[in-house]
Amino acid sequence: MSRVRLPAKNPAHEIIVGSDHACGYFIQIFNGVDEEGEDVLLLDQDSLLGGLTRESLINHIDEYVEDSDIKESVCYAIRMNLQILEGRYNV
């Protein structure tokens, strides 16, 4: 599994996008923690079980991720159906 944290438009969000041999592409958007200290998931989708397509993943990225070089690089990898590589992008 490879994953990368992307810069969020909303500072309360933490956005993780990645790829995995078992579930394909995935996106997780965390929105802080609840009163019990548990992460609050705003969005958790993958290609295998969640029906996430490359197009819908790019749409989520456009909606939630701040414009940056890393956003463009990750979207390019997705459009080209490449693995998102950990450590390849600078945040």
Sine and cosine of phi, psi and omega as CSV:
sin_phi,cos_phi,sin_psi,cos_psi,sin_omega,cos_omega
0.00,0.00,0.68,-0.74,0.12,-0.99
-0.83,-0.56,0.62,-0.78,0.00,-1.00
-0.53,-0.85,0.39,-0.92,0.00,-1.00
-0.62,-0.79,0.60,-0.80,0.06,-1.00
-1.00,-0.01,0.76,-0.65,-0.02,-1.00
-0.95,-0.31,0.52,-0.85,0.00,-1.00
-0.95,0.31,0.84,-0.55,-0.07,-1.00
-1.00,0.07,0.54,-0.84,0.13,-0.99
-0.91,0.42,-0.63,0.77,0.02,-1.00
-1.00,-0.10,0.87,-0.49,-0.04,-1.00
-0.89,0.45,-0.26,0.96,0.04,-1.00
-0.98,0.18,-0.24,0.97,-0.05,-1.00
-1.00,-0.07,0.53,-0.85,0.18,-0.98
-0.85,-0.52,0.82,-0.57,-0.11,-0.99
-0.90,-0.44,0.83,-0.56,0.03,-1.00
-0.87,-0.49,0.79,-0.61,0.07,-1.00
-0.80,-0.60,0.62,-0.79,0.00,-1.00
-0.26,-0.97,-0.13,-0.99,0.05,-1.00
-0.63,-0.78,0.52,-0.86,-0.07,-1.00
-0.58,-0.81,0.61,-0.79,-0.02,-1.00
-0.89,0.45,-0.46,0.89,-0.04,-1.00
-1.00,0.05,-0.70,0.71,-0.11,-0.99
-0.95,-0.32,0.00,1.00,-0.01,-1.00
0.97,0.23,-0.57,-0.82,0.04,-1.00
-0.96,0.27,0.46,-0.89,0.08,-1.00
-0.53,-0.85,0.37,-0.93,0.10,-1.00
-0.65,-0.76,0.68,-0.74,0.10,-1.00
-0.75,-0.66,0.78,-0.63,0.08,-1.00
-0.86,-0.51,0.89,-0.45,0.01,-1.00
-0.99,-0.14,0.62,-0.78,-0.02,-1.00
-0.83,-0.55,0.92,0.40,0.02,-1.00
0.96,0.28,-0.40,-0.91,0.00,-1.00
-0.78,-0.62,0.42,-0.91,0.04,-1.00
-1.00,0.08,-0.06,-1.00,-0.05,-1.00
-0.90,0.43,-0.29,0.96,0.04,-1.00
-1.00,-0.10,0.05,1.00,0.02,-1.00
1.00,0.10,0.16,0.99,0.01,-1.00
-1.00,0.04,0.59,-0.80,0.06,-1.00
-0.87,0.50,0.65,-0.76,0.09,-1.00
-0.98,-0.20,0.89,-0.45,0.00,-1.00
-1.00,-0.02,0.88,-0.48,0.08,-1.00
-0.99,0.13,-0.60,0.80,0.00,-1.00
-0.51,-0.86,0.70,-0.71,0.04,-1.00
-0.54,-0.84,0.99,-0.16,-0.06,-1.00
-0.71,-0.70,0.50,-0.87,0.12,-0.99
-0.64,-0.77,0.18,-0.98,-0.06,-1.00
-0.94,0.34,-0.63,0.78,-0.11,-0.99
-0.96,0.29,-0.83,0.56,-0.10,-0.99
-0.99,-0.17,-0.41,0.91,-0.09,-1.00
-0.98,-0.17,-0.02,1.00,0.02,-1.00
0.95,0.33,0.33,0.95,-0.02,-1.00
-0.94,0.33,0.83,-0.56,0.09,-1.00
-0.98,-0.20,0.25,-0.97,0.06,-1.00
-0.87,0.50,-0.64,0.76,0.01,-1.00
-0.90,0.44,-0.71,0.71,0.00,-1.00
-0.93,0.37,-0.55,0.83,0.07,-1.00
-0.89,0.45,-0.71,0.71,0.03,-1.00
-0.90,0.44,-0.61,0.79,0.06,-1.00
-0.88,0.47,-0.67,0.74,0.06,-1.00
-0.89,0.46,-0.68,0.73,0.01,-1.00
-0.88,0.47,-0.70,0.71,0.03,-1.00
-0.87,0.50,-0.61,0.79,-0.04,-1.00
-0.95,0.30,-0.64,0.77,-0.18,-0.98
-0.95,-0.32,-0.31,0.95,-0.14,-0.99
-0.98,-0.21,0.70,-0.71,0.05,-1.00
-0.90,0.44,0.61,-0.79,0.05,-1.00
-0.88,0.47,0.77,-0.64,-0.02,-1.00
-0.22,-0.98,0.20,-0.98,0.07,-1.00
-0.89,0.46,-0.62,0.78,-0.01,-1.00
-0.90,0.43,-0.63,0.77,0.05,-1.00
-0.87,0.50,-0.72,0.69,-0.01,-1.00
-0.89,0.45,-0.65,0.76,0.00,-1.00
-0.91,0.41,-0.68,0.73,0.00,-1.00
-0.92,0.38,-0.68,0.74,0.02,-1.00
-0.90,0.44,-0.61,0.79,0.05,-1.00
-0.88,0.47,-0.72,0.70,0.01,-1.00
-0.86,0.51,-0.66,0.76,0.00,-1.00
-0.92,0.39,-0.72,0.69,0.00,-1.00
-0.86,0.50,-0.58,0.82,-0.03,-1.00
-1.00,0.03,0.04,1.00,0.00,-1.00
0.87,0.50,0.66,0.75,0.03,-1.00
-0.98,-0.17,0.36,-0.93,0.07,-1.00
-0.95,0.32,0.64,-0.76,0.10,-1.00
-0.99,0.16,0.88,-0.47,-0.14,-0.99
-0.99,-0.16,0.82,-0.57,0.05,-1.00
-0.89,0.46,0.66,-0.75,0.07,-1.00
0.99,0.15,-0.10,1.00,-0.01,-1.00
-0.99,0.14,-0.38,0.92,-0.11,-0.99
-0.93,-0.38,0.59,-0.81,0.06,-1.00
-0.98,-0.19,0.79,-0.61,0.02,-1.00
-0.99,-0.15,0.00,0.00,0.00,0.00
